[in-house]
Amino acid sequence: VRGAVGCASLGAAVALAQVPAADREDFESVPVGAMPSDVFVLGGEFSVVESDGGRALELAGQPLDRFGVLFGPTVVDGVEARTRVRAVKKGRLFPVFGLGLNGVGGFEVRVNPARRALELLSDDTVLATGPFRWRSGDWVHLAIGLERVSEEEWKVMGKAWLAGSREPDEWLLTRSVSEEPFSGRACIFGTPHSGLPVLYDDLEVR
């Protein structure tokens, strides 16, 4: 599917609730070249490909823009989403990729290799940032969570770790927000600045 609309820029007209929900998608039962029925492509060329003896979802390296996919059930809070991502740099060109909650314009945890940073965002506004050493070609695990603290406070949390390393016991980035989140689905996104594909696997909502 091809388009030029990113996760955080697509209008609220997308009928999120009409998309079939899934708690986990590993793409193993999806034919190569196809797309699972329980995800919704916001923009970009996505398809299932063979990867590391299994299957994964690939975002094509062209065209260059910010693209994404919605997955999982529609929720507000009390939720955690996970995925793993593999991307490759080209010279000084680095991809940017991440994982979000609460649909388009919601919260995101983003790996920004050019800045050697992990970022926590709300509708493209950076809420928190910390150091993160990404390695080109390695799988990276991402997790983002949102919990209600009180009637007027929510806490959004994010973390990332390289495949083969131990998952951090604590969230690496946290921020409290007072504005009630929108109901929405989880989201993966990517910007293939290097012109090379970005792979996603093991989409999960807990």
N, C-alpha and C positions, 0 to 999 in steps of 0.2 A: 504494500500500500504506500502511495507516495503523497507527500504534502509538505508544507513548510510552516507548521504550527507547533510550538513547543508546549511543554507541560504547563508552564506558568502563564502562558499567554493566550491559551484557548479560552473563548468566552464561556460563560456559565450555561449556554444553551445546550451543551452536550448532555444528553439524557443518561446520566450515570446509572440511575436505578434500573434502567431497562437492559443493562448489560449483565449477562449471567455471571454470578459470583463464583469464585473458587478460592479455597484457603491455601492451596499449594499447587504450583505448576513447575514440573521439571522437564517438560517437552519431550520425554522419552516416547510417548505414545502418539506424538504429532508427526505426520509425514514430513520428510525433508522438502523444503520449499513452500510449505503451507503455514497456516497460523492457527493456534488453538482458538476455540470458540469462546473461551471465557476471558479473553483480553480484548481491549479496545484501543486501536492505534489512533493516536492524536495527530501524528504526522511523521513523515519519513518512510523509508523503505525497510521494513522488518520482515524477516522470514526465519524459519527454523532450519538450522544447518547441522551437519555432523561436526562434533568437536570432542577431542580427547576420548575417543571411543564411545561417546554418547551424543546427546543432542543439546543444543542451546539456541537461544534467540539472538539473531544477528541484526544489528543496525548497520546498514550499508555506509561506507565511507563517503559517499556522495549522494545527494548534494550536501553542501555545508550549511547547516543550520542547527537549531536546537529542536530535537524531536523526542517523542515519548510514547509510552503505552500505559494504559490504566489496567489494573488487575485487582482481584479480590473483592470482598463485600463492601458495601457502602456503610461507613461507620462515622462516628464523631470523635470519641476518645476511648480510653481504656484499650488501646490497640498498639501492636508492634508489627512492623513490616521488615522483611529481610530479603536480601538477594546477594548474588556474587557477580562480579563484573571483570572482564578482561579487555584491556585496550592496549594500543601500541603507539609510541611516539614516532615521529619522522623528523630527524634533524632537531630543530628547535620548536617544532610544532607538537603541542601536547593536546590530547583529548580532555574533555571535561565530562564527568558523568556523576549520576546520583540517584537517590531513592527518596520518594516523597509519600506523604500522607494527606488525607483530606482533599483529594482531587486537585484540579487545576487551581493555582493560586494558593495552595496550602503550604505545609511545611516540607522542607527538604534537607537531607544531609548530602553534601556534595564533596567529591574529591576534585581538587583543583591542582593538578600536578605542576603547572607552571609556577604556582605560588608555594608549592610544597606544603599545601594546607588542606585541612578538613574544615568544611564550613557548614554551619547550621543556618538555614534561611527560612523566611516567611514571605511568600510572594516576591521572591528575588531580593528582599532586604536581608542583609546579613545580620543575624542575631548574635552569633558567636563564631569564633574561629580558633583553630589550634594547629600545631605542626603535624604534618603527616608525610612520611617518605614513601611515595609510590614507586613501584618498579615496573617499567615497561614490559608488557607481555605476561605479567603475573596476575593470577586471579586475586581480586580484592573482595572481601566480605563487607557488606554494609548493613547496618541496622538503624532503624529510627522508631521512636516510641512517643506516645502522647498519653498523658494521664491527667485526670481532673484532680486538683488538689483541694479546691473549695468551690463554693458557688460562683466565685468571680476570678478564679485562678486556675490555669492549666500549666503543666510542665512538659516541654518538648525536649527530647533527648536524642543524641546521635552518636554513633561510633563506627569505626572501620578498622580492619586488620587484614594483613596479608595472609593468603593461603599458606598453611603449614606452620603458622605462628599461633599462639594461644589467643583466644578471644579475650579482650579486656574484661575484667570482672565488673568494672564500673563503666558508666557512660562517659565518653570522652568530652562531650559537649552537652550542656544543659542550659535552658533558659525558661524563665517563667513568663507567661503572657496573660493578659487580662481580657483580651477580646475573645469572645466565644468562637471556637472553630466552626467552619462549615462542615456539613456532612459530605463525605466523598470517599472515593476509592484510593488505594495505594497507586503509586506511579513510579516507573523507572524512566530516566531520560538520559540523553547524551548529546554532545556536540563534537563530532569527529573532526576537530581542527587538523589532525594529521592526514586526513583523507583516507584513513584506513578503518576497517569495520570495528565495531564495539560489540562484544558478546555479553549476554546476560543469561543467568541460569538460576534455578531454584528460587523462584519467586514465592514468597510465603507471607501470609498474614496470620498473626496470632492474636 
